[in-house]
Amino acid sequence: MRLPASFFFRSSASGSSRRSPETDEVRPFLRAADIFAFTSHIEASSRTILEAEAFGLPIVTTSCCGVHEQVRAEVNGLLCEMSDARSLDRHIAILPDDDHRRIWMGRNSRKVFDYLQTYEEMLERYERLVFGAWMRGPLEN
């Protein structure tokens, strides 16, 4: 089930922010975005990060759980410590003013997205790994 999302917008001219109403249709927002901020503390693997990567957006996120597999620090995004709002704010503020870095990370996001495995590919990889370990038998001490 897809949960509705809402988006925040910040005007560079006025510095003001506003929140969109919740919506199931996220594509127009992702097309219009310059960066994608993800602030979860509990995600094992985020579908929303995958969607942002598919749209070629640089990611600013907390360093929780499985996010490290989706976002490569300083490659396609910036990672900050969980529960550190100041760090998150600093990281979000970096990319809008650095066109070269923002565009480079956005292109890398699309490459990371293309590289990541599908769920079926991940299961197949784990199956091969477990089967290979079983075939080798117990490790010698």
C-alpha positions in Angstrom: 0.0 0.0 0.0 1.3 3.4 -0.9 1.0 6.0 1.7 0.2 9.6 0.8 3.2 12.0 0.9 3.4 15.7 1.6 6.2 18.0 0.5 7.8 21.1 1.9 8.9 24.0 -0.3 11.4 26.7 0.6 11.6 29.8 -1.4 15.2 30.9 -1.9 14.0 34.5 -2.5 12.1 34.9 0.8 13.5 32.0 2.8 9.9 31.0 3.7 8.7 27.4 3.8 5.3 25.9 3.1 3.9 22.3 3.2 1.8 20.8 0.4 -1.4 18.9 1.1 -1.0 15.1 1.2 -1.1 13.4 -2.2 -0.7 10.0 -3.8 0.8 11.7 -6.9 4.4 12.5 -6.1 5.9 12.7 -9.6 5.2 16.4 -10.2 6.8 17.2 -6.9 9.9 15.1 -7.5 10.2 16.6 -11.0 10.2 20.1 -9.5 12.6 19.4 -6.6 16.2 20.3 -6.5 17.0 18.0 -3.5 15.2 15.3 -1.5 15.4 15.3 2.3 14.5 12.1 4.2 14.4 12.3 8.0 13.3 8.8 9.1 14.7 7.1 12.2 13.4 3.6 11.5 13.5 2.8 7.7 15.2 -0.4 6.8 14.9 0.4 3.1 13.0 3.4 1.8 10.9 3.3 -1.3 10.8 7.1 -1.2 14.5 7.3 -1.5 14.4 5.0 -4.5 11.8 7.2 -6.1 14.0 10.3 -5.5 17.0 8.5 -7.0 15.0 7.4 -10.0 14.3 11.2 -10.6 18.0 12.0 -10.2 17.8 13.9 -7.0 20.6 14.3 -4.5 19.5 13.0 -1.1 20.0 14.6 2.3 19.1 12.0 4.9 19.7 10.7 8.4 22.1 7.7 8.7 19.5 5.2 9.9 19.3 1.5 9.3 19.4 0.5 5.6 19.7 4.0 4.2 23.5 3.4 3.9 22.7 0.8 1.2 20.7 3.4 -0.8 22.6 6.6 -0.2 26.4 6.8 -0.7 27.8 9.6 1.4 29.3 12.4 -0.7 28.4 10.4 -3.9 24.7 10.8 -4.3 23.8 12.4 -1.0 24.7 13.8 2.4 24.2 11.8 5.6 23.6 13.4 9.0 23.3 11.9 12.4 19.8 10.9 13.6 18.1 13.4 15.9 20.5 16.2 14.9 18.3 18.8 13.4 21.1 21.3 13.1 23.2 18.9 11.0 20.2 18.2 8.8 19.5 21.9 8.3 23.2 22.5 7.4 23.3 19.7 4.9 20.0 20.8 3.3 21.4 24.4 3.0 24.6 23.2 1.2 23.2 21.9 -2.0 20.9 24.6 -3.3 23.9 27.0 -3.4 26.3 24.5 -5.0 25.0 23.8 -8.5 28.0 21.7 -9.5 27.8 19.4 -6.4 24.0 19.2 -6.5 23.9 18.2 -10.2 26.8 15.7 -9.8 25.1 14.0 -6.8 21.8 14.0 -8.7 23.3 12.2 -11.7 25.0 9.8 -9.3 21.6 9.1 -7.6 20.2 7.9 -10.9 23.3 5.6 -11.3 22.9 4.3 -7.8 19.2 3.6 -8.5 20.1 1.7 -11.7 22.7 -0.3 -9.7 20.5 -1.3 -6.8 19.0 -4.7 -6.9 15.3 -5.5 -7.2 13.7 -7.5 -4.4 13.9 -10.7 -6.5 17.6 -10.1 -7.3 18.3 -9.6 -3.6 16.6 -12.9 -2.7 18.4 -14.7 -5.4 21.7 -13.3 -4.2 21.0 -14.3 -0.6 19.9 -17.8 -1.8 23.3 -18.3 -3.6 25.1 -17.0 -0.6 23.4 -19.3 1.9 23.6 -22.3 -0.5 27.3 -21.7 -1.0 27.9 -21.5 2.7 26.0 -24.8 3.2 28.0 -26.5 0.4 31.3 -25.5 2.0 30.3 -26.9 5.4 31.4 -25.7 8.8 34.5 -23.6 9.1 37.6 -25.1 10.5 39.0 -23.6 13.7 
